[in-house]
Amino acid sequence: MQLNQVKAVVTGGASGLGYAVAQHLVANGGRVVLFDVNEEKGQEAAKALGTRFMRTDVTAEDGVAANVAAARDAMGGLNTVVNCAGILGAGRMLGKEGPMALNTFATTVMVNLVGSFNVAKAGASLMQGNEAGEDGERGVIINTASVAAYEGQIGQAAYSASKGGVVAMTLPMARELSRFGIRVATIAPGIFWTPMVDGMPPQVQESLSASIPFPSRLGKPDEFAATVAFILGNRYINGETIRLDGAVRLQPK
Ligand SMILES: NC(=O)c1ccc[n+]([C@@H]2O[C@H](COP(=O)([O-])OP(=O)(O)OC[C@H]3O[C@@H](n4cnc5c(N)ncnc54)[C@H](O)[C@@H]3O)[C@@H](O)[C@H]2O)c1
């Protein structure tokens, strides 16, 4: 798909990787609607990009279906979903204050995994009716996992479970949606410069950078956005998860 034909919903679009994706798509002539729970940052981001924001909690089934339809109407179509909304949900199973509350685990899985599925299915449900393009393509769904799906650290049981689920659902979704010409791919980022890392002390940032083989620095949100663009542009990528991590392999802690 050419970037100037993209009509995308980008979740988590108010911040970090989602914002970078939206910026890249808009800069290349695509249309974007930002979904996020953070109203203030979402409005700000939409203003900066000259695009629209719809306050959306990715875990809400009816709200997502309604807003995906509204986004389609606002853009005059929908052919792309990029799932970037996510939370860290860090915490030990047996923490200093006792065993992890089940709600912490469940909320992490709910936002990162169930939320991604929820937006993907609402998007696919509309995209299946699109006019077929080249090769019969009707749409693309791109999810965001994490390298923690493969080598989660201590304190990442919930996060890794949620991201592992995102990796695992990529192929069955791609297989099922192939009859509609809708592709599904996932990106598993390593450690990226986002507002989360910006707030860390310099020595923590340096030690994080040193752990990355090459290039020995954190990933740039632009590099994530470029990978989204690559997936959109290369129709033969389907059902796959791409690690984007400078060859980092997370240590136990
Ligand atoms: N930054 C990294 O190093 C890194 C590494 C691996 C994976 N990831 C993943 O990339 C994605 C983006 O991360 P980021 O670093 O840009 O984080 P971020 O915190 O900057 O952005 C995440 C956005 O998701 C939104 N969000 C949270 N819960 C939501 C919900 N229920 N509904 C809608 N929006 C919601 C937040 O408000 C926020 O704007 C996440 O899924 C994260 O797990 C990030």
The ligand as a MOL file (V3000), in Angstrom:
LIG
                    3D

  0  0  0     0  0            999 V3000
M  V30 BEGIN CTAB
M  V30 COUNTS 44 48 0 0 0
M  V30 BEGIN ATOM
M  V30 1 N 9.2940 2.2430 24.3480 0
M  V30 2 C 9.8200 1.0360 24.3230 0
M  V30 3 O 11.0130 0.8370 24.5820 0
M  V30 4 C 8.9600 -0.1560 23.9540 0
M  V30 5 C 9.5730 -1.3950 23.8350 0
M  V30 6 C 8.8140 -2.5070 23.4920 0
M  V30 7 C 7.4600 -2.3720 23.2770 0
M  V30 8 N 6.8760 -1.1630 23.4140 0 CHG=1
M  V30 9 C 5.4310 -1.0870 23.1720 0
M  V30 10 O 5.1640 -0.0760 22.2360 0
M  V30 11 C 3.8700 0.4780 22.4840 0
M  V30 12 C 4.0110 2.0010 22.6100 0
M  V30 13 O 4.8540 2.2790 23.7170 0
M  V30 14 P 5.4620 3.7230 23.9960 0
M  V30 15 O 6.8390 3.5320 24.4880 0
M  V30 16 O 5.1850 4.6020 22.8580 0 CHG=-1
M  V30 17 O 4.5940 4.1220 25.2810 0
M  V30 18 P 3.8270 5.4650 25.6530 0
M  V30 19 O 3.4420 5.3030 27.0810 0
M  V30 20 O 4.6060 6.6620 25.2230 0
M  V30 21 O 2.5000 5.3720 24.7210 0
M  V30 22 C 1.4800 4.4620 24.9760 0
M  V30 23 C 0.1510 5.1770 24.7960 0
M  V30 24 O -0.8980 4.2120 24.9840 0
M  V30 25 C -1.9580 4.8730 25.6420 0
M  V30 26 N -2.8400 3.9060 26.2970 0
M  V30 27 C -2.5910 3.2060 27.4390 0
M  V30 28 N -3.6760 2.4530 27.7520 0
M  V30 29 C -4.6120 2.6880 26.7850 0
M  V30 30 C -5.9320 2.2250 26.5680 0
M  V30 31 N -6.5270 1.3620 27.4160 0
M  V30 32 N -6.5900 2.6660 25.4800 0
M  V30 33 C -6.0180 3.5530 24.6210 0
M  V30 34 N -4.7750 4.0440 24.7930 0
M  V30 35 C -4.0860 3.6190 25.8600 0
M  V30 36 C -1.2730 5.8180 26.6160 0
M  V30 37 O -2.1290 6.8530 27.0480 0
M  V30 38 C -0.0870 6.3110 25.7920 0
M  V30 39 O -0.3770 7.5150 25.1200 0
M  V30 40 C 3.3520 -0.2040 23.7390 0
M  V30 41 O 2.5260 -1.2600 23.3780 0
M  V30 42 C 4.6150 -0.7290 24.4000 0
M  V30 43 O 4.3470 -1.8590 25.1900 0
M  V30 44 C 7.5880 -0.0430 23.7530 0
M  V30 END ATOM
M  V30 BEGIN BOND
M  V30 1 1 1 2
M  V30 2 2 2 3
M  V30 3 1 2 4
M  V30 4 1 4 5
M  V30 5 2 4 44
M  V30 6 2 5 6
M  V30 7 1 6 7
M  V30 8 2 7 8
M  V30 9 1 8 9
M  V30 10 1 8 44
M  V30 11 1 9 10
M  V30 12 1 9 42
M  V30 13 1 10 11
M  V30 14 1 11 12
M  V30 15 1 11 40
M  V30 16 1 12 13
M  V30 17 1 13 14
M  V30 18 2 14 15
M  V30 19 1 14 16
M  V30 20 1 14 17
M  V30 21 1 17 18
M  V30 22 2 18 19
M  V30 23 1 18 20
M  V30 24 1 18 21
M  V30 25 1 21 22
M  V30 26 1 22 23
M  V30 27 1 23 24
M  V30 28 1 23 38
M  V30 29 1 24 25
M  V30 30 1 25 26
M  V30 31 1 25 36
M  V30 32 1 26 27
M  V30 33 1 26 35
M  V30 34 2 27 28
M  V30 35 1 28 29
M  V30 36 1 29 30
M  V30 37 2 29 35
M  V30 38 1 30 31
M  V30 39 2 30 32
M  V30 40 1 32 33
M  V30 41 2 33 34
M  V30 42 1 34 35
M  V30 43 1 36 37
M  V30 44 1 36 38
M  V30 45 1 38 39
M  V30 46 1 40 41
M  V30 47 1 40 42
M  V30 48 1 42 43
M  V30 END BOND
M  V30 END CTAB
M  END
